[in-house]
Amino acid sequence: MPKSDEDKEPTWEDHLAKAIKAFRKEMKESRGDWLPEEFFAHRRAAHKEMLLAARSLIDAKITKIENAGKEKTAPKATRIKVE
């Protein structure tokens, strides 16, 4: 019978995952203790710039799609001479 998750011996990956989780929790709780507020202001500004960059790519693609629809016209009829 296979062992349940509770009966298994933890692997190094399990220990590492718990350590990372604990580290993140500690950093989140004590962020004001070791990181200056200026860091967070710059991080917010950088996040905003990344979103604006994404917006500019989306706007450019929308414009290209709209212009492509205007440029296409119905094919012109040509006269074919039948002998």
C-alpha positions as CSV (number, residue, x, y, z in Angstrom):
1,M,0.0,0.0,0.0
2,P,1.5,3.4,-0.9
3,K,2.3,5.8,1.8
4,S,0.2,8.9,2.3
5,D,1.7,12.4,2.1
6,E,1.9,12.5,5.9
7,D,3.8,9.2,6.1
8,K,6.4,10.1,3.5
9,E,9.8,11.3,4.5
10,P,10.3,14.9,3.4
11,T,12.7,15.4,0.4
12,W,15.2,18.2,0.1
13,E,12.7,19.9,-2.3
14,D,10.1,19.9,0.5
15,H,12.6,21.5,2.9
16,L,13.6,24.1,0.3
17,A,10.0,25.0,-0.5
18,K,9.3,25.5,3.2
19,A,12.4,27.6,3.6
20,I,11.5,29.8,0.6
21,K,8.0,30.2,2.0
22,A,9.3,31.2,5.4
23,F,11.8,33.6,3.9
24,R,9.1,35.3,1.8
25,K,6.9,35.6,4.8
26,E,9.7,37.1,6.9
27,M,10.6,39.6,4.2
28,K,7.0,40.6,3.8
29,E,6.5,41.1,7.5
30,S,9.7,43.0,8.1
31,R,10.0,44.9,4.8
32,G,9.8,48.3,6.5
33,D,12.7,47.4,8.7
34,W,15.4,47.0,6.1
35,L,14.0,48.4,2.8
36,P,13.8,52.2,2.4
37,E,10.5,53.7,1.2
38,E,12.3,55.1,-1.8
39,F,12.8,51.5,-3.0
40,F,9.0,51.0,-3.1
41,A,8.4,54.3,-4.9
42,H,10.9,53.3,-7.6
43,R,9.4,49.8,-7.8
44,R,5.9,51.3,-8.3
45,A,7.2,53.7,-11.0
46,A,8.9,50.8,-12.8
47,H,5.8,48.7,-12.7
48,K,3.8,51.6,-14.1
49,E,6.3,52.0,-16.9
50,M,6.1,48.3,-17.8
51,L,2.3,48.6,-18.0
52,L,2.6,51.7,-20.2
53,A,5.0,49.8,-22.5
54,A,2.6,47.0,-22.8
55,R,-0.2,49.5,-23.6
56,S,1.9,51.1,-26.4
57,L,2.4,47.6,-28.0
58,I,-1.3,46.9,-27.8
59,D,-2.3,50.3,-29.2
60,A,0.2,49.9,-32.1
61,K,-1.3,46.5,-32.9
62,I,-4.8,47.8,-32.8
63,T,-3.9,50.7,-35.1
64,K,-2.2,48.3,-37.5
65,I,-5.3,46.0,-37.6
66,E,-7.6,49.0,-38.2
67,N,-5.5,50.4,-41.0
68,A,-5.2,47.0,-42.6
69,G,-9.0,46.8,-42.9
70,K,-9.1,50.3,-44.6
71,E,-6.4,49.5,-47.1
72,K,-8.0,46.4,-48.5
73,T,-10.5,47.0,-51.2
74,A,-12.5,44.7,-53.5
75,P,-10.5,43.4,-56.3
76,K,-10.9,45.4,-59.5
77,A,-12.5,43.7,-62.5
78,T,-10.4,43.1,-65.5
79,R,-11.6,42.7,-69.1
80,I,-10.6,39.4,-70.6
81,K,-10.7,39.2,-74.4
82,V,-12.3,35.9,-75.6
83,E,-11.6,34.8,-79.2
